[in-house]
């Protein structure tokens, strides 16, 4: 994924965590409602951006996990 997609995922996650904290601390309903709507729109846009990213790789499922290749088996 490009840095743009990663930044969107982080921003969306941060917004939704902050929103949860604000809801617990009884912030005004209008602000929480607006941020909830914004978070949902941002989440949908983030999913779209990640799925349409032009990321390519030469790895296959036969390569197993990159940090623990199958060829290292004892």
C-alpha contacts under 8 A as a table, 3 or more apart, distances in Angstrom:
res1	aa1	res2	aa2	distance
1	X	4	X	7.92
1	X	5	X	6.19
1	X	6	X	6.96
1	X	50	X	7.13
1	X	53	X	6.53
1	X	54	X	7.74
1	X	55	X	5.58
2	X	5	X	5.56
2	X	6	X	6.71
2	X	53	X	7.35
2	X	55	X	7.36
3	X	6	X	5.11
3	X	7	X	6.02
4	X	7	X	5.14
4	X	8	X	6.22
5	X	8	X	5.11
5	X	9	X	6.27
5	X	46	X	6.92
5	X	49	X	6.32
5	X	50	X	5.65
5	X	53	X	7.74
6	X	9	X	5.11
6	X	10	X	6.23
7	X	10	X	5.13
7	X	11	X	6.04
8	X	11	X	5.06
8	X	12	X	5.99
8	X	46	X	5.83
9	X	12	X	5.23
9	X	13	X	6.11
9	X	46	X	6.32
10	X	13	X	5.16
10	X	14	X	6.02
11	X	14	X	5.12
11	X	15	X	6.06
12	X	15	X	5.16
12	X	16	X	6.24
12	X	39	X	6.51
12	X	42	X	6.27
12	X	43	X	6.14
12	X	46	X	7.64
13	X	16	X	5.28
13	X	17	X	6.20
14	X	17	X	5.18
14	X	18	X	6.09
15	X	18	X	5.15
15	X	19	X	6.02
15	X	35	X	7.93
15	X	39	X	6.56
16	X	19	X	4.91
16	X	20	X	6.21
16	X	36	X	7.71
16	X	39	X	6.31
17	X	20	X	5.11
17	X	21	X	6.40
18	X	21	X	5.11
18	X	22	X	6.11
19	X	22	X	5.00
19	X	23	X	6.12
19	X	32	X	6.73
19	X	35	X	6.80
19	X	36	X	7.15
20	X	23	X	5.16
20	X	24	X	6.35
21	X	24	X	5.14
21	X	25	X	6.27
22	X	25	X	5.06
22	X	26	X	6.37
22	X	27	X	5.58
22	X	32	X	7.25
23	X	26	X	5.26
23	X	27	X	6.01
23	X	32	X	6.66
24	X	27	X	7.84
26	X	29	X	7.97
27	X	31	X	7.20
27	X	32	X	6.91
28	X	31	X	5.60
28	X	32	X	6.51
29	X	32	X	5.14
29	X	33	X	5.96
30	X	33	X	5.11
30	X	34	X	6.13
31	X	34	X	5.16
31	X	35	X	6.15
32	X	35	X	5.16
32	X	36	X	5.97
33	X	36	X	5.08
33	X	37	X	6.25
34	X	37	X	5.19
34	X	38	X	6.13
35	X	38	X	4.87
35	X	39	X	5.84
36	X	39	X	5.02
36	X	40	X	6.22
37	X	40	X	5.22
37	X	41	X	6.31
38	X	41	X	5.19
38	X	42	X	6.03
39	X	42	X	5.01
39	X	43	X	5.96
40	X	43	X	5.00
40	X	44	X	6.28
41	X	44	X	5.26
41	X	45	X	6.20
42	X	45	X	5.04
42	X	46	X	5.96
43	X	46	X	5.03
43	X	47	X	6.24
44	X	47	X	5.23
44	X	48	X	6.25
45	X	48	X	5.06
45	X	49	X	6.05
46	X	49	X	5.04
46	X	50	X	6.10
47	X	50	X	5.21
47	X	51	X	6.12
48	X	51	X	5.26
48	X	52	X	6.10
49	X	52	X	5.31
49	X	53	X	5.99
50	X	53	X	5.28
59	X	62	X	7.95
59	X	63	X	6.27
60	X	63	X	5.53
60	X	64	X	7.61
61	X	64	X	5.50
63	X	66	X	7.05
63	X	69	X	6.42
63	X	70	X	7.13
64	X	68	X	7.42
64	X	69	X	5.63
64	X	70	X	6.11
65	X	68	X	5.21
65	X	69	X	5.47
65	X	70	X	7.69
66	X	69	X	5.82
68	X	72	X	7.19
69	X	72	X	5.82
69	X	73	X	7.82
70	X	73	X	5.74
